[in-house]
Amino acid sequence: MASKKKPTHEIKFGAIRAYIWTNVNRDGSRWYTITPGRLFKGNDRKWQLAQSYKLQHLPDLLKAIAAAQEWVEQRSVGQVAKSLIDKLVKQFGGREGKPGGRSL
């Protein structure tokens, strides 16, 4: 049985959710996508996710989107830094920590 992919992170404000998903390219680089939603119980009494909002939901929606943006930015900067470090290591021949090698 195939397992359902789960979000990398979930942000909650009241009934509002922001789901953050990690995506990976063939070259190993990563990026994130965000799916906002509003939880409600359907006629069958099961939780469902809507992507429409009433006026009263908008403040929590804005908070969730801002928190998701911050979460992604923090991790994206880390990915950019890792990429730069990898380029520098490649440029200097990966000799850090070895006698006679250059250090950054």
C-alpha positions in Angstrom: 0.0 0.0 0.0 1.4 3.4 -1.0 1.9 5.8 1.9 0.5 9.3 1.6 3.1 12.0 1.5 3.0 14.2 4.6 3.9 17.9 4.8 7.3 18.8 6.2 5.8 21.3 8.6 2.4 22.4 9.7 1.5 25.9 11.2 -1.8 26.3 13.1 -3.8 29.3 14.0 -7.3 28.4 15.0 -9.0 26.6 12.2 -6.4 27.8 9.7 -3.5 25.6 8.7 -0.4 26.3 6.5 1.2 23.1 5.3 4.8 23.3 4.1 6.0 20.7 1.6 9.6 20.0 0.7 10.3 19.3 -3.0 13.6 18.0 -4.4 15.0 18.4 -7.9 17.0 15.6 -9.6 20.2 17.5 -8.8 19.3 17.3 -5.1 18.4 21.0 -4.7 15.3 21.7 -2.6 12.5 24.2 -2.5 9.4 24.6 -0.5 5.7 25.1 -1.3 2.9 26.2 1.0 -0.7 25.1 1.0 -3.0 27.2 3.2 -6.4 25.8 4.3 -9.2 25.9 6.8 -10.4 22.9 8.7 -14.1 22.2 9.1 -16.3 19.2 9.9 -18.3 18.0 6.9 -21.8 16.5 7.0 -20.2 13.1 7.6 -18.5 14.6 10.8 -15.1 14.0 9.3 -12.5 16.8 9.2 -12.0 18.4 5.8 -9.8 21.1 4.4 -11.3 24.1 2.6 -9.5 26.7 0.6 -12.0 29.4 1.0 -12.2 31.8 3.9 -14.7 34.0 5.7 -13.8 37.5 6.9 -13.3 36.2 10.4 -10.6 33.7 9.2 -8.5 36.3 7.4 -6.4 37.5 10.5 -5.4 33.9 11.2 -4.7 33.2 7.5 -2.4 36.2 7.4 -0.6 35.0 10.5 -0.2 31.5 9.1 1.2 32.8 5.8 3.6 35.1 7.5 4.8 32.3 9.8 5.2 29.9 6.8 7.2 32.6 5.0 9.5 33.0 7.9 9.9 29.2 8.3 10.8 28.8 4.6 13.1 31.8 4.5 15.1 30.4 7.5 15.6 27.1 5.8 16.2 28.6 2.3 19.0 30.7 3.6 20.5 27.6 5.1 20.3 25.9 1.7 21.9 28.9 0.0 24.7 28.9 2.5 25.2 25.2 2.1 25.4 25.7 -1.7 28.0 28.4 -1.3 30.1 26.3 1.1 30.0 23.4 -1.4 31.2 25.7 -4.2 34.0 27.0 -2.0 35.1 23.5 -1.0 35.1 22.5 -4.7 37.0 25.6 -5.6 39.7 25.0 -3.0 39.9 21.3 -3.7 38.2 20.1 -0.6 41.5 20.3 1.4 40.2 21.9 4.5 41.6 20.3 7.6 44.4 18.6 5.7 48.0 19.6 6.3 49.1 22.1 3.7 45.5 22.7 2.5 43.9 26.1 2.4 41.4 27.0 5.1 38.4 29.3 4.7 
